[in-house]
Amino acid sequence: MLKSKKKFLMSMALSFVLMSSSTTALATTNIGQDKDTQQKISTESNKSLKDLNEQLVMGVAWMQTSGEYRALCYQAYNTAQMIVDKESSKFKTGDKPLAIITDCDEAVIDNNEYEAGLIGKDKAFSDKTWGEWVDHADAKAMPGAKEFLNYASSKGVEIFYVTGRDEKTGLDATIKNLQKLGYPCVDKQHMRLKTTSSNKQPRMDEITKDYNVIIYMGDDEGDFPVGSYGKGVAERNELVDKNKDNFGTHFIILPNPVYGHWEGALSSDYWKLDAAGKDKVRKSHLRTWTSSEAQK
């Protein structure tokens, strides 16, 4: 009986050793076979805001240094000036007064110093830090913006600034900034900052009741009355295609590769994602081609 029990225990112990060895071998094999995937998962899950902010570098560097960025700004304002000339020449007594609705940020003033300040930091955009930037009231004029807006004003066109900045916290500082730059029509009557919603359509509609808006100007699809607020990527592109004849004739868009509603449109839950999630969503939208050499 004792001999039989001893044999049973030895058998159980041997089975346990074999099972442990098998499990270890299997785990080792899996890690060895899937090393790249394991490393990728680990890297993605550990991606920080600092890592994500590195993706700002090319866009910000382009806006701050390239002649191409300046050229696109001049092209936009020159086109807008031709529209002002055309529409003001047709104006008759009794007509609705002419107006331009323009965004502020990246439409007539340049905020990429704020974006550049995120690079190398483990920080994201926040109302607090943005509020500090707005209060700083030192955003620079975009190339050609001051000249164009003052030209339009000299032709009797009123300028309305419809911006996503918060009215409660940013009105006075925004007025201060625009006045410092020498822009026209800078007073509370012509400022339309955000109150309860980032949707600019209701604010733009209020202006069109009393004015003939000859130009809508901005850097974001939401700066134009096309109904893009809250829409996804495909719908936003369809709305642009639907309104293609207005761009360059009624709508003037400025270049901004750094931020905008296009980013949130990449995924319905985009703003709830962590840095790794945002990185994954961004890259999932890329159309790619890889050479045979790069595949080796």
Secondary structure, 3 states (H helix, E strand, C coil): CHHHHHHHHHHHHHHHHHHHHHHHHHHHHHHHHCHHHHHHHHHHHCCCHHHHHHHHHHHHHHHHHCHHHHHHHHHHHHHHHHHHHHHHHCCCCCCCCEEEEECCECCCEECHHHHHCCCCCCCCCCHHHHHHHHHHCCCEECCCHHHHHHHHHHCCCEEEEEEEEEHHHHHHHHHHHHHHCCCCCCCHHHEEEECCCCCCHHHHHHHHCCCEEEEEEECCHHHCCCCCCCCCHHHHHHHHHHCHHHECCCEEECCCCCCCHHHHCCCCCHHHCCHHHHHHHHHHCCCCCCCCCCCC
